[in-house]
Amino acid sequence: MNPTTKLTAQAQVSVPAAVRRQLGLGVGSVLSWEADDDRVIVRRVGQHSSVAIHNKIFPKPPKRKSADAIKAGVRAYMIKRHARG
C-alpha cells in the first residue's frame, strides 16, 4: 500500500517519512509540483537542502566570544577603517 496523506484546512500536506527517507528530503528541501490530469507529480528540485549547504560551509560552530572581546574587535575595526593618515 502506498503512503497517503491528508490535505489540511490551510492546503498543506505532510510528506510521509518513508518518502522523505527515500528521496533524502530534509528541512529546507524544495519540491516541484506538476498536475497531470487526475495525477499530481511531486519531484525533489535540488540535491541539497539549505541546512545541508550551511553545514558544509560551516562544519564547526563558531567559538564563543565575550562581550568585551566583541566590543574590542569592533573598536579596532572602526579605528582602522576611519583612521586618517
N, C-alpha and C positions, 0 to 999 in steps of 0.2 A: 504494500500500500504506500502511495506517495504521501509525503508530509503535506499537511494542509495548514492554512492559517485563516484568520477571520479579519475582515476589514472593520476598523473601529469607526466610531461616530465622527472622528476627525480625519477619516480617509487614510489612516495609517495601517501598515501591516508589519508583522514581525517575521523575520526570515528564520525558518526553523534551524535549530542547532546543527542538525546533520548536513543541511545545505551550506551553512556558514563554514563548517569544517571542510567540506568537500571543495568549496571554492576559495578557501583561505580568506574569508571575509573577517574583518575586524572593525573596530571603531574608526570611522573616517573613510571606510571603503565607499567607492562610488559605483552605483548601479545604473544601468541603462534599461529603459522600459520601452517595449515595442508592442503595439496592438496589431494582431493578425487575425481578422475575422473574429471568431469567438475564443481565440487564444491570446495570452499575454506572454511575451518572451522577455525574461529578465537576464541581463548579462552583467558581469563584472567589467567595469570600464578600464580600470588600471590594475597593475600588478601589486602596487604598494599603497597602503593606507597612509594618511598623514602622520599617524602615530609611528608607523614603521620607518618612515623617512626621517622624522625627528630623532628617533632612537639611533639611526645610523649616523646622522650628523653630530649628535651629542650623546656619545655612548656612555659617558660618565656624568653624573650630576655635578654642577659647579661647586667649588669649595666655598663654604660659607665664610663671610667676612663680617667683622663687627661694624657697627655704625660709624665708629671713629675711623676705621680703615677706609670705608667708603667715602666719608667726608674728606679725608686726606687725599684720596685719589682724585676726587672731583676738584679739590682746591689746586692740586698740582697741574691737572689738565687745564684749568681755567687760566692759571698763571702762565703756562707755556703758550696757550692759544692766543692770549691777549697781551703778551709781553711786547713792549716797544723796544726796538733795537735795531 
